[in-house]
Amino acid sequence: MRILPLALILAAVLPLSAQAITIKTIPPKTQAACKNQAAEQIDLLFVLDTTGSMGGLIQGAKTKIWRIVNDVMQNQRCGADVRVGLIGYRDKDDEYVTRKVNLNQDLDEVYAELMAFKAAGGGDEPEHVRLALHEGVNQMNWRANSKKVLFLVGDAPPKDSYIETPSVHHTAQKAKQKGIIINTLLAGDSKSTAKVWQSVAQYGGGEYFTIPQDGGSVAVTTPYDDQLSTLSGQLDQVYLPYGDRQVRRAAVAKSASKLSSIAAAPKEAQAERSINKSINKQAYSQDDLVQSIENGKVKLDSIDSKQLPDNMQAMSASERQRYVDAQIQKRQQLKQEIAQVSKQREDYLQNNRQQDSKQGDSFDTAVSRALSKQLQ
C-alpha cells in the first residue's frame, strides 16, 4: 500500500458530476405527501480502507456524508428512514484490523465516529478486505425489512493468505442471498484490485466503479453555510432528554461530545447537517422528548414526572404541556427557516456551478448512480 498525504472522500449523491453537486429542496406539498407515506427503511454501510493512501477519501467523507443522506431522503426516496454505518479496515500488523460503527439513525453519532477516523498504516499492498467484508455482511445490525446497500471502497486487494476468513467472493454471494447489494469503488488504478472489485460487485449484485485516488470530491462553500450552521445550533438547543436520571445525564454528556465533533466539521458539512435536521424525523437520539412526542412515540401525560427533565418535574401538568408545545413550535419555526435558507443556498449552487473538466466517476457520481438504480 502506498502512503500518501491526507486529503478528501465520500461526496454528494446526484448523478451529475463531481463538481455539479445539487440537492433540491422539497416543495411544501411534497413534504406533506412524504409525511403521509410509511417511511421506507434504508440501511447504507460504507466499508472503507483506512490505510495511509486513503487519506483523501476519508477527509472528503467528513465533508460530504450528510449530503449523501440528504439526497436519499429528499430526492431518491421520499421521507426515507435512513441509517448509516461504517467499517474502517487495515491489516493485521496495523493499529486495528477493523473498526465498526453500527448502522444508526442518529447520524450525529455516526459522524462523530467518522471524524475520529484517520488514514494510517499500510505498507504492503494487500489489506484484510476479507474480514472487513465478512463483518459488514454478517455482523452488522441490518434491519430485516430494509433496503440494504453496501459500498466497499479501497485501493488494495485482499490478502488471500488469510484463509481463516471466507473469501470476498464467498461473502459477496452470501450478501446477495441476504438481500444486501454490494457495490465496489476502486480508488486509483491498481489492476490487481480492479479484477477482484469487479468480481465482488458481480457476485454481490451491485456495480463496479473506478474513482480518483482522492475520491474526486470537491468541497463547495456558499455564503449561506454560516447562517445554516447557526440555525442548526439553535435547533440543537431544543433538546429535552428524558428517562431516569442516569439516562438523562448520559444523554447530555453524549450530546455535548457529538456537538464538539460537529463544531470541528467543515462548513459545508455543517450546512448539510442543518438541512438533515430539518427533514429527518429521526434527526435526534431516541431519548429526545420533543422528537418522541412529535413522532407519536410517547404522550406527555403518560410519562412519570421523575423521567422528565429536571426543569419540568416541578411543573403542573398544564405547565408541562405548554412548555413542550412551545419547544415543538420553536423547533418547527427553525426548521422552516432552515428550509428557506437551504433553498437560497441551492439556488446559489445552481447559479455558480462549474462545468466538470474531469472524465469518469468521482465518489459522488458513483454513489449516486448506484443508489438511483438500487433504491427503486
Secondary structure, 3 states (H helix, E strand, C coil): CCCCCCCCCCCCCCCCCCCCCCCCCCCHHHHHHHHCCCCCEEEEEEEEECCHHHHHHHHHHHHHHHHHHHHHHHHHCCCCEEEEEEEEECCCCCCCCEEEEEEECCHHHHHHHHHHCCCCCCCCCCECHHHHHHHHHHCCCCCCCCEEEEEEEECCCECCCCCCCCCHHHHHHHHHHCCEEEEEEEECCCHHHHHHHHHHHHHCEEEEEEECCCCCCCCCCCCCHHHHHHHHHHHHCCCCECCCHHHHHHHHHHHHHHHHHHHCCCHHHHHHHHHHHHHCCCCCCCCEHHHHHHCCCCCHHHCCHHHCCHHHHCCCHHHHHHHHHHHHHHHHHHHHHHHHHHHHHHHHHHHCCCCCCCCCCCHHHHHHHHHHHHCC
